[in-house]
Amino acid sequence: MDWIVSPDDDGRALSDVLPSLLGAMSVPGFADTIGFPTCRNAAVLLIDGLGRDLLREHAADAPFMASLLTSPPLKAGFPTTTVTSITSLGTGRCAGEHGLVGYTFAEPSGGLLHPLSWGTHGTVRDSAGNRRSLLDSWPPEQVQPTPTMLERAAAAGVDVRTAVPAEFKGTGLTRAAFRGGEFHGLHALGELAAQLLAALGADAPVLCYGYHGHLDLLGHVHGPGSLPWRLQLTQLDRLVMTLAERLPPAATLAVIADHGMVSVDPSEALDADTDPALQAGVRLLGGEPRARHIYVEPGALADVHAAWREIIGDRGAVLTGEQVIGEGWFGPVVADPVRERIGDVLAIMRDSGVIRSVVEPGESALRGHHGSLTSAEQLVPVLMLGG
């Protein structure tokens, strides 16, 4: 499986970004393992879906950001999905510790949690047809109980802020990954730039997290490298160049991503909702097309593992949950409460994906996906400005 870029504990993962920035700010108790410039204030701008390989491939559309590709890439972790990566960034921990182990995963009542909405996933809906909220029955602070990096930084005397879309306020994922910061809700790109610059120019010390998600959205809908995606990348390049031109002294801005993305033709994907062999012995099917958590019926582990391995073949890799944990893909530690959220079997794809045309019609029709451990999905840039 030489196509797999495994996560490892080398100090250059998403979980190392905020501790390293705090170390560069000389905040006691934090060390810089990435090599950021020494600074008074720091901000991180996360561009959702901007993989290192994609930025290299489309350097002509983002010449300024491409010129900053001078540092080794970061590793997103596993799975390479926004929920997991954002929480790894926000907690300074890998998925095995923070517990948000995928796009969807098993929750205590027997269904699947969809962390982006913090509601039930699949056919479990309320009377109006909407996902049933789990904010009260399985609150984010219980699912992810460890202190966030913002909480730790605030306790050390740092002014911590978030500059993210206004609709993120109070969501389950915000509470799990970024509780503890002063929330600044955004409506447009100009506000994002203004909030980052205000934080970087403050009297100090300030740590700010900013997020932009439209590149990922267009990659999903039209495919990474499509014209809409490339034009969006050009707009983001101008944003970063503007921030660089106005960067205050003694401030550091780190531009990163949560994962990359690959193109998948829905017509060529495997469909777990129409293939009986992919359904036999399966109790729940979580994750996403590029990285599936497979929860099996009692006594069905060996049969399910064998069936999925045969069907997927050389299009991917099918491992038991214990094998994946042993490989360290969820990090060096998997906490006891987290183990039951990980599939009994996991399927990660090199080519194509495993869609669910009935349960997930929207996701199944998308042109761009991520979640697996190819270099295109795993490696993300770290662009440093300042110093």
KOLKOL-310943 format. One record per residue (C-alpha): residue number from 1; x, y, z. Coordinates in steps of 0.001 Angstrom, whole numbers, plus 524288, in hexadecimal, padded with zeros to 5 digits. Layout:
// residues N
num:NUM	c1:X	c2:Y	c3:Z
...
***
This chain:
// residues 387
num:1	c1:80000	c2:80000	c3:80000
num:2	c1:80A65	c2:8099A	c3:7FBD0
num:3	c1:7FFEF	c2:81396	c3:7F82C
num:4	c1:7FC75	c2:815CD	c3:8067D
num:5	c1:8027A	c2:821AD	c3:80D21
num:6	c1:80135	c2:81DC0	c3:81B59
num:7	c1:7FFDB	c2:827B3	c3:82634
num:8	c1:80B7D	c2:827C2	c3:82F49
num:9	c1:81016	c2:82ED4	c3:83B6B
num:10	c1:81A9E	c2:83783	c3:8356E
num:11	c1:815FE	c2:844AE	c3:83A87
num:12	c1:810B1	c2:84910	c3:82D53
num:13	c1:80256	c2:845AF	c3:82E03
num:14	c1:7F64C	c2:84E44	c3:82EC8
num:15	c1:7F5D5	c2:84B56	c3:83D44
num:16	c1:8032A	c2:851F2	c3:83EA8
num:17	c1:7FF7F	c2:85EEF	c3:8385E
num:18	c1:7F986	c2:86660	c3:843C1
num:19	c1:80335	c2:8615C	c3:84DF8
num:20	c1:80E2E	c2:86569	c3:844BE
num:21	c1:80893	c2:872F4	c3:84287
num:22	c1:80743	c2:874C6	c3:85132
num:23	c1:81544	c2:87035	c3:85294
num:24	c1:8196F	c2:87A44	c3:84872
num:25	c1:8124B	c2:8846A	c3:850C5
num:26	c1:81A88	c2:87FF4	c3:85C7D
num:27	c1:80E7A	c2:87BD7	c3:86433
num:28	c1:81319	c2:87336	c3:86F7A
num:29	c1:80FD4	c2:864DE	c3:86E39
num:30	c1:80FEF	c2:86445	c3:85F47
num:31	c1:81AAA	c2:86093	c3:855AA
num:32	c1:81C06	c2:86390	c3:8473D
num:33	c1:81E79	c2:856D6	c3:83FCB
num:34	c1:81B1B	c2:85C95	c3:8326E
num:35	c1:8245C	c2:8682E	c3:831DD
num:36	c1:81BEA	c2:8745A	c3:831A9
num:37	c1:8223D	c2:881D0	c3:8327B
num:38	c1:82331	c2:88774	c3:84025
num:39	c1:817AB	c2:89096	c3:841EE
num:40	c1:80F71	c2:8987A	c3:84B46
num:41	c1:80230	c2:89513	c3:84540
num:42	c1:7FE77	c2:889BA	c3:83C8B
num:43	c1:7F32B	c2:8858D	c3:833F4
num:44	c1:7F02D	c2:87965	c3:82C37
num:45	c1:7E7D4	c2:879F0	c3:81FFA
num:46	c1:7E258	c2:86CB6	c3:81C3A
num:47	c1:7DE3D	c2:86B72	c3:80DFA
num:48	c1:7D572	c2:85F93	c3:80DA2
num:49	c1:7D971	c2:855AD	c3:80357
num:50	c1:7E633	c2:85BDC	c3:7FEB9
num:51	c1:7EF33	c2:85026	c3:7FDED
num:52	c1:7FDBC	c2:851F9	c3:7FB9F
num:53	c1:7FD31	c2:84A3D	c3:7EEF6
num:54	c1:7F1CE	c2:8525F	c3:7E9E6
num:55	c1:7F8E5	c2:85F19	c3:7ECC2
num:56	c1:804F8	c2:85A3A	c3:7E5AE
num:57	c1:7FD0E	c2:85578	c3:7DA0D
num:58	c1:7F5C6	c2:86257	c3:7D8D3
num:59	c1:800CE	c2:86B95	c3:7DC5D
num:60	c1:7FD9A	c2:87420	c3:7D092
num:61	c1:7F05B	c2:8772F	c3:7D6AD
num:62	c1:7F65F	c2:87A75	c3:7E3EA
num:63	c1:80414	c2:87F6A	c3:7E139
num:64	c1:805A5	c2:88676	c3:7EE26
num:65	c1:801E3	c2:87AF6	c3:7F6B8
num:66	c1:809B4	c2:871C0	c3:7EE1A
num:67	c1:815AE	c2:87A57	c3:7F03E
num:68	c1:81453	c2:877AC	c3:7FECF
num:69	c1:81567	c2:868ED	c3:7FD4D
num:70	c1:822D3	c2:868BA	c3:80376
num:71	c1:82034	c2:86089	c3:80FA4
num:72	c1:81D7F	c2:851F2	c3:81046
num:73	c1:80EEC	c2:84F0E	c3:81037
num:74	c1:806B5	c2:84BB1	c3:81BE4
num:75	c1:7FF41	c2:83EFB	c3:81D5F
num:76	c1:7F0AC	c2:8402B	c3:81F5B
num:77	c1:7EF25	c2:83376	c3:826F7
num:78	c1:7E4C3	c2:82907	c3:8253E
num:79	c1:7DAB6	c2:82994	c3:82000
num:80	c1:7DD88	c2:83553	c3:8176B
num:81	c1:7D07B	c2:83BCB	c3:819A7
num:82	c1:7CCAA	c2:84925	c3:81EC1
num:83	c1:7C64A	c2:844A6	c3:82B63
num:84	c1:7D23A	c2:83D01	c3:82F9D
num:85	c1:7DC67	c2:8469E	c3:82AB1
num:86	c1:7D5D4	c2:8529E	c3:8307D
num:87	c1:7D50A	c2:84BF0	c3:83DA8
num:88	c1:7E332	c2:84779	c3:83CD6
num:89	c1:7E724	c2:8557C	c3:83A32
num:90	c1:7DE70	c2:85AEE	c3:844D2
num:91	c1:7E26B	c2:85158	c3:84F74
num:92	c1:7F093	c2:84E93	c3:84C05
num:93	c1:7ED3F	c2:8400D	c3:84C75
num:94	c1:7EB4A	c2:8350C	c3:842B5
num:95	c1:7DE12	c2:82ECB	c3:8403B
num:96	c1:7E0C1	c2:8236D	c3:84963
num:97	c1:7E0E1	c2:82D16	c3:854A9
num:98	c1:7D718	c2:83786	c3:850A8
num:99	c1:7CD5D	c2:82D65	c3:84BD0
num:100	c1:7C7BA	c2:83397	c3:83F7D
num:101	c1:7CBE2	c2:82844	c3:83700
num:102	c1:7C4F7	c2:82B20	c3:82A36
num:103	c1:7BABB	c2:831ED	c3:821F7
num:104	c1:7B0E7	c2:8292A	c3:828DE
num:105	c1:7B331	c2:81F2D	c3:8338E
num:106	c1:7ABF1	c2:816C4	c3:83D54
num:107	c1:7A4D9	c2:81D73	c3:84883
num:108	c1:79FC7	c2:81761	c3:85531
num:109	c1:79170	c2:81605	c3:8516A
num:110	c1:794F4	c2:80CF4	c3:8463B
num:111	c1:7953A	c2:81638	c3:83ABD
num:112	c1:79F27	c2:81F05	c3:83437
num:113	c1:7A32C	c2:82CB7	c3:83855
num:114	c1:7A4AD	c2:836BF	c3:82D7C
num:115	c1:7ADB8	c2:84054	c3:8348D
num:116	c1:7AC53	c2:84B6F	c3:82ABC
num:117	c1:79E01	c2:84C82	c3:82EC3
num:118	c1:79FC0	c2:84577	c3:83BCE
num:119	c1:793D4	c2:83D7B	c3:8383F
num:120	c1:79040	c2:82FC1	c3:83453
num:121	c1:794A6	c2:82B18	c3:82702
num:122	c1:78D8F	c2:822E5	c3:81D08
num:123	c1:77F57	c2:81EF1	c3:81E2E
num:124	c1:77DC5	c2:82315	c3:82C6F
num:125	c1:7764E	c2:82FEE	c3:82B3B
num:126	c1:76C86	c2:837E2	c3:832EC
num:127	c1:75E39	c2:839B1	c3:82F10
num:128	c1:761F7	c2:844CF	c3:825D6
num:129	c1:76BFE	c2:83C6B	c3:81EBE
num:130	c1:777C0	c2:84343	c3:824C9
num:131	c1:78335	c2:83D35	c3:82BD9
num:132	c1:78000	c2:83B44	c3:83A38
num:133	c1:78916	c2:843A7	c3:8427F
num:134	c1:79216	c2:83CB9	c3:84C04
num:135	c1:796DE	c2:84932	c3:8528F
num:136	c1:78F85	c2:845ED	c3:85F05
num:137	c1:79082	c2:8371F	c3:85F64
num:138	c1:79EF2	c2:8365B	c3:85B4A
num:139	c1:7A480	c2:8440A	c3:85D41
num:140	c1:7B155	c2:847FC	c3:856D7
num:141	c1:7B7E1	c2:84A38	c3:863F4
num:142	c1:7B54F	c2:83BF5	c3:86722
num:143	c1:7B97D	c2:836B8	c3:859F4
num:144	c1:7C5E2	c2:83F02	c3:85A34
num:145	c1:7C8AB	c2:8420B	c3:8689E
num:146	c1:7D6FB	c2:8460B	c3:867D1
num:147	c1:7DA54	c2:8549D	c3:868B3
num:148	c1:7DB74	c2:85B2D	c3:85B83
num:149	c1:7E7A8	c2:86280	c3:85796
num:150	c1:7E011	c2:86F39	c3:858C5
num:151	c1:7DC6C	c2:86BEF	c3:866C1
num:152	c1:7EA7C	c2:86877	c3:869EF
num:153	c1:7EFAB	c2:874C1	c3:86376
num:154	c1:7E5C2	c2:87D42	c3:86A9F
num:155	c1:7E9DA	c2:8770E	c3:87779
num:156	c1:7F7D1	c2:87B12	c3:8743D
num:157	c1:7F3B1	c2:88942	c3:87284
num:158	c1:7F1E7	c2:889C4	c3:863BD
num:159	c1:7E683	c2:890FA	c3:85D6A
num:160	c1:7E067	c2:8866D	c3:854DD
num:161	c1:7D707	c2:8890B	c3:849A3
num:162	c1:7D025	c2:88208	c3:83E9F
num:163	c1:7CC77	c2:88842	c3:8319F
num:164	c1:7C326	c2:87EBB	c3:82B1C
num:165	c1:7B5EF	c2:87F05	c3:8242D
num:166	c1:7AB36	c2:8846C	c3:82CE5
num:167	c1:7A32B	c2:877FF	c3:82BA2
num:168	c1:7ADC9	c2:8706C	c3:832D9
num:169	c1:7AA4E	c2:8770A	c3:83FAC
num:170	c1:7A655	c2:86D26	c3:849F8
num:171	c1:7A6E5	c2:86168	c3:840E6
num:172	c1:7AB05	c2:8544C	c3:84609
num:173	c1:7B7B7	c2:8544E	c3:83E78
num:174	c1:7BB32	c2:861F9	c3:8432B
num:175	c1:7B891	c2:85DE1	c3:85126
num:176	c1:7C0AB	c2:8518A	c3:84F93
num:177	c1:7CC6D	c2:85759	c3:8489E
num:178	c1:7CD0F	c2:865F8	c3:84B50
num:179	c1:7C5F7	c2:868F8	c3:857E0
num:180	c1:7CCBE	c2:87342	c3:86006
num:181	c1:7CF23	c2:87DDE	c3:85601
num:182	c1:7C8B7	c2:88AFA	c3:8538F
num:183	c1:7BFA8	c2:887FC	c3:84829
num:184	c1:7BF71	c2:8912B	c3:83C71
num:185	c1:7B500	c2:88D18	c3:832B7
num:186	c1:7B7BC	c2:89067	c3:82486
num:187	c1:7AEF7	c2:892D9	c3:818D9
num:188	c1:7B8D5	c2:8958B	c3:80E04
num:189	c1:7C718	c2:8945B	c3:80A3C
num:190	c1:7CA5B	c2:8A261	c3:80DBB
num:191	c1:7C64C	c2:8A009	c3:81BC8
num:192	c1:7CF45	c2:8944C	c3:81C94
num:193	c1:7DAD9	c2:89C7F	c3:8182E
num:194	c1:7D73F	c2:8A7A5	c3:82151
num:195	c1:7D5EE	c2:89EDD	c3:82D3A
num:196	c1:7E2DE	c2:89815	c3:82AA5
num:197	c1:7E9ED	c2:8A500	c3:82901
num:198	c1:7E389	c2:8AAA3	c3:83539
num:199	c1:7E81A	c2:89EFD	c3:83D1F
num:200	c1:7F5D8	c2:89F62	c3:83796
num:201	c1:7F701	c2:8ADEE	c3:83A6C
num:202	c1:7F1DE	c2:8AD66	c3:8485C
num:203	c1:7F9D5	c2:8B168	c3:85422
num:204	c1:7FCE7	c2:8A31E	c3:856E6
num:205	c1:7FCF6	c2:89834	c3:85937
num:206	c1:7F22D	c2:8937D	c3:84FE9
num:207	c1:7EFD1	c2:8866C	c3:84959
num:208	c1:7E54C	c2:88645	c3:83ECC
num:209	c1:7DF6F	c2:87B41	c3:836B8
num:210	c1:7D922	c2:87E7F	c3:8299F
num:211	c1:7D1EF	c2:87575	c3:82053
num:212	c1:7CDBE	c2:875E7	c3:81211
num:213	c1:7C5C0	c2:86AC7	c3:80C3E
num:214	c1:7C1BA	c2:86E51	c3:7FE5B
num:215	c1:7CD21	c2:867C3	c3:7F768
num:216	c1:7C94E	c2:85ACF	c3:7FD91
num:217	c1:7BB18	c2:85D0A	c3:7F9E3
num:218	c1:7BE3E	c2:85F7E	c3:7EB97
num:219	c1:7C799	c2:85400	c3:7EB61
num:220	c1:7BCCB	c2:84B0D	c3:7F022
num:221	c1:7B2B2	c2:85022	c3:7E696
num:222	c1:7BAD9	c2:85241	c3:7DA48
num:223	c1:7C73D	c2:84AB5	c3:7DD36
num:224	c1:7D4B9	c2:84F80	c3:7E166
num:225	c1:7DB57	c2:85618	c3:7D5F3
num:226	c1:7CE86	c2:859EF	c3:7CF77
num:227	c1:7CD21	c2:867D9	c3:7CA8D
num:228	c1:7C493	c2:86C4F	c3:7D60A
num:229	c1:7CE61	c2:8663F	c3:7DF7D
num:230	c1:7D9FC	c2:86CC7	c3:7D8B0
num:231	c1:7D378	c2:87A1A	c3:7D886
num:232	c1:7D098	c2:878CD	c3:7E707
num:233	c1:7DEC1	c2:8752F	c3:7E958
num:234	c1:7E2CC	c2:881A1	c3:7E255
num:235	c1:7DA32	c2:889BA	c3:7EB57
num:236	c1:7E054	c2:88344	c3:7F737
num:237	c1:7EDDE	c2:885E9	c3:7F1E4
num:238	c1:7EA72	c2:8945C	c3:7F15D
num:239	c1:7E54E	c2:893AB	c3:7FF45
num:240	c1:7F204	c2:88DE7	c3:80462
num:241	c1:7FA0F	c2:897B5	c3:7FC9B
num:242	c1:7F215	c2:8A2E2	c3:80254
num:243	c1:7F420	c2:89DA2	c3:8100D
num:244	c1:802BB	c2:89CA2	c3:80D6D
num:245	c1:80357	c2:8AAAC	c3:808A6
num:246	c1:7FC81	c2:8AF97	c3:814DF
num:247	c1:80295	c2:8A664	c3:81EC8
num:248	c1:8064D	c2:8ADE7	c3:82B14
num:249	c1:8141D	c2:8ACBD	c3:83070
num:250	c1:81702	c2:8A1FE	c3:83A4C
num:251	c1:80B67	c2:89A16	c3:83546
num:252	c1:80ACA	c2:88C9D	c3:82EEB
num:253	c1:80026	c2:88795	c3:825EE
num:254	c1:7FFC4	c2:87918	c3:822C2
num:255	c1:7F779	c2:874DC	c3:8172B
num:256	c1:7F3F4	c2:8667B	c3:817D7
num:257	c1:7E976	c2:85CD9	c3:81377
num:258	c1:7E215	c2:851BA	c3:819CD
num:259	c1:7E385	c2:847EB	c3:80EA9
num:260	c1:7E519	c2:84710	c3:7FFFB
num:261	c1:7DB7B	c2:84175	c3:7F637
num:262	c1:7DA97	c2:83811	c3:7EABD
num:263	c1:7D0FD	c2:836BE	c3:7DF8D
num:264	c1:7C769	c2:82B61	c3:7DFB2
num:265	c1:7BE09	c2:82804	c3:7D4B1
num:266	c1:7B149	c2:8242C	c3:7DB84
num:267	c1:7ADE0	c2:81B03	c3:7D05F
num:268	c1:7BA24	c2:8130C	c3:7D2FD
num:269	c1:7B8E2	c2:81244	c3:7E1D2
num:270	c1:7B4B0	c2:80648	c3:7E963
num:271	c1:7A70A	c2:807C8	c3:7EF0B
num:272	c1:7A4D8	c2:801BE	c3:7FC6A
num:273	c1:79633	c2:80454	c3:7FB89
num:274	c1:79456	c2:7FBEE	c3:7EF6E
num:275	c1:79E73	c2:7F123	c3:7F157
num:276	c1:7998A	c2:7E64C	c3:7FA6D
num:277	c1:7A774	c2:7E16A	c3:7FC6F
num:278	c1:7AB20	c2:7EE73	c3:8029A
num:279	c1:79F2F	c2:7EDEA	c3:80B64
num:280	c1:7A036	c2:7E01A	c3:810B6
num:281	c1:7A394	c2:7E010	c3:81F2B
num:282	c1:7A491	c2:7EEE7	c3:81FC3
num:283	c1:79D64	c2:7F583	c3:82AFE
num:284	c1:7A15A	c2:80392	c3:82815
num:285	c1:7A947	c2:809E8	c3:81D5A
num:286	c1:7AFBC	c2:816AF	c3:82113
num:287	c1:7BA99	c2:81F64	c3:81C40
num:288	c1:7BA56	c2:82437	c3:80E38
num:289	c1:7BD21	c2:81EC3	c3:80094
num:290	c1:7CBF4	c2:81F32	c3:801D5
num:291	c1:7CC96	c2:81A02	c3:80FD9
num:292	c1:7C1CA	c2:81149	c3:814EC
num:293	c1:7BF5B	c2:80CDC	c3:822EA
num:294	c1:7B8A2	c2:7FF94	c3:82221
num:295	c1:7B1BB	c2:7FB08	c3:82E7A
num:296	c1:7AE5E	c2:7ECA6	c3:82DDA
num:297	c1:7A404	c2:7E3CE	c3:83385
num:298	c1:7A883	c2:7DABA	c3:83E8C
num:299	c1:7B0C1	c2:7CFAA	c3:83930
num:300	c1:7B1C2	c2:7D577	c3:82B86
num:301	c1:7BF19	c2:7DBE7	c3:82C53
num:302	c1:7C6C3	c2:7D1E9	c3:82476
num:303	c1:7BC7A	c2:7D0B0	c3:819D0
num:304	c1:7BAA4	c2:7DF5E	c3:81847
num:305	c1:7C93F	c2:7E1B4	c3:81802
num:306	c1:7CB1D	c2:7D750	c3:80D8A
num:307	c1:7BFAD	c2:7DBF1	c3:8053C
num:308	c1:7C3DB	c2:7EA1F	c3:80523
num:309	c1:7D1F2	c2:7E662	c3:80230
num:310	c1:7CDB1	c2:7DE3C	c3:7F694
num:311	c1:7C499	c2:7E890	c3:7F10A
num:312	c1:7CDB4	c2:7F431	c3:7F2D9
num:313	c1:7D9C1	c2:7ECC7	c3:7EE6F
num:314	c1:7E4DF	c2:7F585	c3:7E9FB
num:315	c1:7DC36	c2:8019E	c3:7EA28
num:316	c1:7DF35	c2:8034A	c3:7F88F
num:317	c1:7E27E	c2:7FCB3	c3:8055F
num:318	c1:7D95A	c2:7F5EB	c3:80EE6
num:319	c1:7DE40	c2:7F414	c3:81CD1
num:320	c1:7D82A	c2:7F0A1	c3:829BE
num:321	c1:7D69D	c2:7FB5E	c3:833B9
num:322	c1:7E0E2	c2:7F4D3	c3:83C20
num:323	c1:7EA78	c2:7F4CB	c3:830CB
num:324	c1:7E840	c2:80348	c3:82E43
num:325	c1:7EA0D	c2:80676	c3:83CA7
num:326	c1:7F664	c2:7FE3D	c3:83CCB
num:327	c1:7FB96	c2:805BF	c3:83104
num:328	c1:7F9EA	c2:81245	c3:838D0
num:329	c1:7F155	c2:818D3	c3:82EB0
num:330	c1:7E8C5	c2:81EC6	c3:83948
num:331	c1:7F4D5	c2:82300	c3:840C5
num:332	c1:7FD7C	c2:81C76	c3:84AE9
num:333	c1:7F25E	c2:81BEB	c3:854D7
num:334	c1:7E449	c2:8179B	c3:8530B
num:335	c1:7DC71	c2:81AE6	c3:85F2F
num:336	c1:7D31D	c2:81082	c3:86457
num:337	c1:7C69F	c2:81815	c3:86126
num:338	c1:7CB83	c2:81A7A	c3:8534C
num:339	c1:7CDA2	c2:80C35	c3:84FB5
num:340	c1:7BF1F	c2:80966	c3:84E4C
num:341	c1:7BDCA	c2:814AC	c3:844A6
num:342	c1:7C79B	c2:80E6F	c3:83B4B
num:343	c1:7C287	c2:804AA	c3:83180
num:344	c1:7C4A8	c2:7F61E	c3:83340
num:345	c1:7C9B8	c2:7F6A5	c3:82545
num:346	c1:7CEC9	c2:80280	c3:81DD4
num:347	c1:7CF7D	c2:80420	c3:80F31
num:348	c1:7D862	c2:80EBC	c3:809DE
num:349	c1:7D8EF	c2:8111B	c3:7FB5F
num:350	c1:7E450	c2:81338	c3:7F21D
num:351	c1:7DB51	c2:814B2	c3:7E661
num:352	c1:7CCE2	c2:81835	c3:7E59A
num:353	c1:7C43A	c2:81717	c3:7F1BC
num:354	c1:7B943	c2:80FD3	c3:7F889
num:355	c1:7ACF1	c2:817F6	c3:7F753
num:356	c1:79F3F	c2:8164F	c3:7FD11
num:357	c1:795C0	c2:81A89	c3:7F28E
num:358	c1:7898B	c2:81891	c3:7FAE6
num:359	c1:78DC9	c2:81D24	c3:80873
num:360	c1:7975F	c2:82796	c3:803BC
num:361	c1:79264	c2:82C30	c3:7F66D
num:362	c1:79893	c2:839A2	c3:7F78C
num:363	c1:7A5FF	c2:834E5	c3:7FBA6
num:364	c1:7A58A	c2:829F5	c3:7F18F
num:365	c1:7A3C8	c2:83386	c3:7E64C
num:366	c1:7AFAD	c2:83BC7	c3:7E9BE
num:367	c1:7BB58	c2:83C97	c3:7E095
num:368	c1:7C5DA	c2:83F04	c3:7EAC5
num:369	c1:7C896	c2:836FE	c3:7F6F8
num:370	c1:7D29A	c2:834EC	c3:801C2
num:371	c1:7D476	c2:82C7D	c3:80DC1
num:372	c1:7DECB	c2:822C3	c3:8097E
num:373	c1:7ED97	c2:822B5	c3:80B07
num:374	c1:7F2AB	c2:825B9	c3:7FD7A
num:375	c1:7FC7A	c2:830C5	c3:7FCED
num:376	c1:7F24C	c2:83936	c3:7F60C
num:377	c1:7E969	c2:83822	c3:801E9
num:378	c1:7F322	c2:836F5	c3:80D11
num:379	c1:7FD69	c2:84163	c3:80A3D
num:380	c1:7F9A4	c2:84F90	c3:80C98
num:381	c1:801C7	c2:85BF4	c3:80B2B
num:382	c1:806BD	c2:86485	c3:81615
num:383	c1:8094D	c2:87207	c3:8108D
num:384	c1:8104D	c2:87B27	c3:819E7
num:385	c1:80F66	c2:889E8	c3:8198A
num:386	c1:81689	c2:892DF	c3:822F2
num:387	c1:8230C	c2:89277	c3:82A70
***
